[in-house]
Structures are given as C-alpha cells and as structure tokens.
Amino acid sequence: MTPMKLAAAIAAACVLVPLAGAPGASAQAQQRPNFSGRWVIVQPEKGAGHEQVIKHDDKMLSKTPVGDRGGPPSTYQIDGIEHRAVMSMGGEQIVTVTKALWEGNTLVVTIVENYPNGMKLNVKEVWSLDAQGRLVVEQTETAERQKPQVMRIVLQKKG
C-alpha cells in the first residue's frame, strides 16, 4: 500500500470509529417509548383490573382513570420545566408543581403538592416499558415525618 493510500485508510478509520458511538448512531437505541393506549393494572394485586387511558406525544402525557375509583385525570408537559397549578378544595388552595422530562428511555415525573396546613407531599414516578411491553411505573411518595412509600405499578396494554 502506498503511503498516500495508507494515510487515506487511517483517516477514514478515524472518522468511522467515533461515529459508531456517537449520539444518534443507533436510532433504535435512542428511540423513546410512547405510552399511549388503554392500560390495565396487573400489579399490585390491590389495584389489579383498574384501567387508565394514556395519551402521550412529544410534548405532553395525560392519564385518565376509567371508573370512579382511580382519582382525577392528570396532564404533564414533557419539557423539564416546573409547572404550577392551583386547585381549590373546601375553600382552601392546594398548590401543585409538576415537572416531566426524559432520562434516556425513561420518563421521570415529579409532583409536589403543597397543602394549606403546611403539609407537603413529594411524588416521583419513573415510567418505562419492560421487555414484555408492559408499562412499569416506579412511584415513590414522601411527606415530612413519614417513611417514604415505594410502589411498583405494572400495567398491561388492553386490546
């Protein structure tokens, strides 16, 4: 091989090797899951059978429980910015601050609820899909002077 061809081969190798590990090199590895659909809780047993309808796009995630036992609907903007909302209950205001952002292929949602009596509830949800395509939400709730409550919620897509 001539010195000119050797130099060209080395230059090509130096360009190709770094690109193999570069962000975006593997679109499949970087693809984030979409959680849209109708989901049924399969774990924990206490919540089994309860359904949620989730709508998810690049900018927003909303979850709406089906039936009367699942609580109110929730909507999160996926932009990494804190969003403040005020809800009146019994003439008093509950201030909620939410933030949702991607960490790799998991969606992390933080919720801080501030109550008029000074109580503060912190919730962290980590959303992902497992190898079977089930939605897994690792949820941790903490409040002052209370032991953190950790729950793993597993949902199966319906239909």
Protein Blocks (a to p, Z undefined) as FASTA:
>chain_A
ZZklmmmmmmmmmmmmmmmmgghklmmlmpccdfedcdddfbdfklgoiacdddddfkbc
cdddedjknopadddddehpacdddddeehiacddddddddehjaccdddddddfkopac
dddddddddfkopacdddddddehiacdddddddddeZZ
